């Protein structure tokens, strides 16, 4: 009877497939629910903001600002930030907490997008925003799972983190920037 002592060190052949399947399932489930529940535009809460769209724009802006901290702290942790050889120990905590806060800030936005507004395709901007919103949570689920799975290629977590940051930027450009650029009446 022979055993392969190196088997646990081999990359998971199914790890990337699992990440992709989980990400797609989460994104597809959100899109399907948002499509089946078109919403009526009513806000369950505005968290003290004057309107639903104001709340969504400002919370998305705050999350996008935290994405800058996320990218810089990730670059420092991975040794890719120019001028920083060894990141201080507190950088990983900063990365984890800013990511948690950014994620929490997106939850009321996503809830209202899915529940109040539904999946929309009335214009290219709105379609891009709807798709990116669903993709955001699929990528987030895949990244959180990738942090726990062993044997994945070393670039998996940084690629997913970069994709997550990129999706939040797309969401900000397709919603908050548009909202702040409107004069007078706002239609969505």
C-alpha positions as CSV (number, residue, x, y, z in Angstrom):
1,X,0.0,0.0,0.0
2,X,1.5,3.3,-1.0
3,X,0.6,6.7,0.2
4,X,1.4,10.0,-1.4
5,X,2.9,12.2,1.4
6,X,2.7,15.3,-0.9
7,X,-1.0,15.0,-1.6
8,X,-2.0,17.8,0.9
9,X,0.4,20.2,-0.7
10,X,-1.0,19.8,-4.2
11,X,-3.3,22.6,-5.3
12,X,-7.0,21.8,-5.1
13,X,-8.2,20.8,-8.6
14,X,-11.7,21.9,-7.7
15,X,-11.0,24.9,-5.6
16,X,-11.2,27.5,-8.4
17,X,-14.3,25.8,-9.8
18,X,-16.0,25.9,-6.4
19,X,-15.2,29.6,-6.0
20,X,-16.6,30.3,-9.5
21,X,-19.7,28.3,-8.8
22,X,-20.3,30.0,-5.5
23,X,-19.8,33.4,-7.0
24,X,-22.1,32.7,-9.9
25,X,-24.8,31.2,-7.7
26,X,-24.8,34.2,-5.4
27,X,-24.9,36.7,-8.2
28,X,-27.5,34.8,-10.1
29,X,-29.7,34.4,-7.0
30,X,-29.7,38.1,-6.4
31,X,-30.4,38.9,-10.0
32,X,-33.2,36.4,-10.2
33,X,-34.8,37.7,-7.0
34,X,-34.4,41.4,-8.2
35,X,-35.9,40.5,-11.6
36,X,-38.9,38.6,-10.0
37,X,-39.5,41.4,-7.5
38,X,-39.5,44.6,-9.5
39,X,-40.2,46.8,-6.4
40,X,-42.2,49.9,-6.1
41,X,-39.4,52.4,-5.3
42,X,-40.5,52.7,-1.7
43,X,-37.8,53.0,1.0
44,X,-38.0,50.8,4.1
45,X,-35.5,53.2,5.7
46,X,-33.3,56.1,4.6
47,X,-31.1,55.9,7.7
48,X,-31.6,59.7,8.3
49,X,-30.9,60.7,4.7
50,X,-33.5,62.9,2.9
51,X,-34.2,60.2,0.3
52,X,-33.6,56.7,-0.8
53,X,-31.2,57.7,-3.6
54,X,-29.3,60.1,-1.3
55,X,-28.8,57.2,1.2
56,X,-27.6,54.9,-1.6
57,X,-25.2,57.5,-3.1
58,X,-23.6,58.5,0.2
59,X,-23.2,55.0,1.6
60,X,-21.7,53.8,-1.7
61,X,-19.4,56.8,-1.7
62,X,-18.2,55.9,1.9
63,X,-17.7,52.2,0.8
64,X,-15.7,53.4,-2.3
65,X,-13.5,55.6,0.0
66,X,-12.8,52.6,2.1
67,X,-11.9,50.6,-1.0
68,X,-9.0,53.0,-1.4
69,X,-7.8,52.0,2.1
70,X,-8.4,48.3,1.2
71,X,-6.3,48.5,-2.0
72,X,-3.4,50.3,-0.2
73,X,-3.4,48.0,2.8
74,X,-3.6,44.9,0.5
75,X,-0.6,46.2,-1.5
76,X,1.3,46.8,1.7
77,X,0.5,43.3,3.0
78,X,1.5,41.7,-0.2
79,X,4.7,43.7,-0.4
80,X,3.7,45.6,-3.5
81,X,3.3,49.1,-2.1
82,X,6.2,51.2,-3.3
83,X,8.4,52.3,-0.4
84,X,7.0,49.8,2.1
85,X,9.1,46.7,2.5
86,X,7.5,45.2,5.5
87,X,4.0,46.2,6.4
88,X,3.4,47.0,10.1
89,X,1.4,44.4,12.0
90,X,-1.6,46.7,12.3
91,X,-2.1,46.9,8.5
92,X,-3.8,43.5,8.4
93,X,-6.3,44.5,11.1
94,X,-6.9,47.8,9.2
95,X,-7.5,45.8,6.1
96,X,-9.9,43.4,7.8
97,X,-11.9,46.2,9.6
98,X,-12.2,48.6,6.6
99,X,-13.4,45.7,4.5
100,X,-16.0,44.8,7.1
101,X,-17.2,48.3,7.4
102,X,-17.3,48.8,3.6
103,X,-19.3,45.5,3.3
104,X,-21.7,46.6,6.0
105,X,-22.2,50.0,4.3
106,X,-23.2,48.2,1.1
107,X,-25.9,46.1,2.7
108,X,-28.7,48.7,3.0
109,X,-27.8,49.9,-0.5
110,X,-28.1,46.4,-1.9
111,X,-31.3,45.6,0.1
112,X,-33.0,48.7,-1.4
113,X,-31.7,48.0,-4.9
114,X,-33.0,44.5,-4.8
115,X,-36.2,45.0,-2.8
116,X,-37.3,48.6,-3.7
117,X,-36.0,49.0,-7.2
118,X,-35.5,45.5,-8.7
119,X,-33.3,44.6,-11.6
120,X,-33.5,47.3,-14.2
121,X,-32.3,47.6,-17.8
122,X,-33.9,50.9,-18.8
123,X,-30.5,52.3,-19.9
124,X,-27.0,51.1,-20.3
125,X,-25.9,52.8,-17.1
126,X,-28.7,51.2,-15.1
127,X,-28.1,47.8,-16.6
128,X,-24.4,48.0,-15.8
129,X,-25.3,49.0,-12.3
130,X,-27.8,46.2,-11.8
131,X,-25.3,43.6,-13.1
132,X,-22.4,45.0,-11.1
133,X,-24.5,45.0,-7.9
134,X,-25.2,41.3,-8.3
135,X,-21.6,40.5,-9.2
136,X,-20.4,42.4,-6.2
137,X,-21.9,39.9,-3.7
138,X,-20.8,36.9,-5.9
139,X,-17.2,38.1,-5.9
140,X,-17.4,38.9,-2.2
141,X,-18.7,35.4,-1.4
142,X,-15.9,33.9,-3.5
143,X,-13.2,36.0,-1.9
144,X,-14.4,35.1,1.7
145,X,-14.4,31.4,0.7
146,X,-11.0,31.7,-0.9
147,X,-9.5,33.0,2.4
148,X,-10.5,29.7,4.0
149,X,-9.7,27.2,1.2
150,X,-6.3,25.7,1.2
151,X,-4.3,24.8,-1.9
152,X,-5.5,27.6,-4.2
153,X,-3.1,29.4,-6.5
154,X,-1.3,32.2,-4.6
155,X,-2.8,34.9,-6.7
156,X,-6.4,33.9,-6.1
157,X,-7.1,36.2,-3.1
158,X,-5.4,39.2,-4.6
159,X,-7.2,38.8,-7.9
160,X,-10.6,38.5,-6.2
161,X,-9.8,41.4,-4.0
162,X,-8.9,43.5,-7.0
163,X,-12.0,42.4,-8.8
164,X,-14.1,43.3,-5.7
165,X,-12.5,46.8,-5.6
166,X,-13.1,47.2,-9.3
167,X,-16.8,46.3,-9.0
168,X,-17.3,48.8,-6.2
169,X,-15.7,51.5,-8.4
170,X,-18.0,50.5,-11.3
171,X,-21.0,50.7,-8.9
172,X,-19.9,54.1,-7.6
173,X,-19.5,55.5,-11.2
174,X,-22.8,54.1,-12.3
175,X,-24.8,55.4,-9.4
176,X,-23.3,57.8,-6.9
177,X,-21.3,59.9,-9.4
178,X,-24.4,60.0,-11.7
179,X,-26.6,61.0,-8.7
180,X,-24.3,63.8,-7.6
181,X,-24.0,65.0,-11.1
182,X,-27.8,65.4,-11.6
183,X,-29.3,68.9,-11.3
184,X,-32.7,69.3,-9.9
185,X,-34.9,66.3,-10.6
186,X,-33.6,62.8,-10.3
187,X,-35.0,59.8,-12.1
188,X,-33.8,56.3,-11.7
